[in-house]
Structures are given as C-alpha cells and as structure tokens.
Amino acid sequence: MMTQVLAYKPYGIGSWTHTTVSKDVARVLALEYASYGWPVMIDGEATLHFSNAA
C-alpha cells in the first residue's frame, strides 16, 4: 500500500496536524478539508484551496 503524509490546520489556526494514510484516503480527505477552507498539504505540497464565497 502506498502511503502519503497528510497535513492540515483545522480552521487555519494552530499547529499543523500530520497523519500518514493511504494515497486514496489522503486525496479524499484533502479535498474535504480544503472545502472547509482549511490549509492542506500532501507530502509537503499545498493542495487546492476552495473558497466558501460564491
């Protein structure tokens, strides 16, 4: 199983939370957390950021 390190900051404040998960899980969680407006990185690279303003 290929793994990746997912890092995120809930609500964009505080320290980064790091967890090692499968590649598929990292991708799905990154998309979900980014949709909340949280900063997200996979293996140290920033992921897409979604805006809540529509």
Helices and strands as residue ranges (DSSP letters): E 3-8, G 10-12, E 17-22, H 23-35, E 40-42, E 45-46
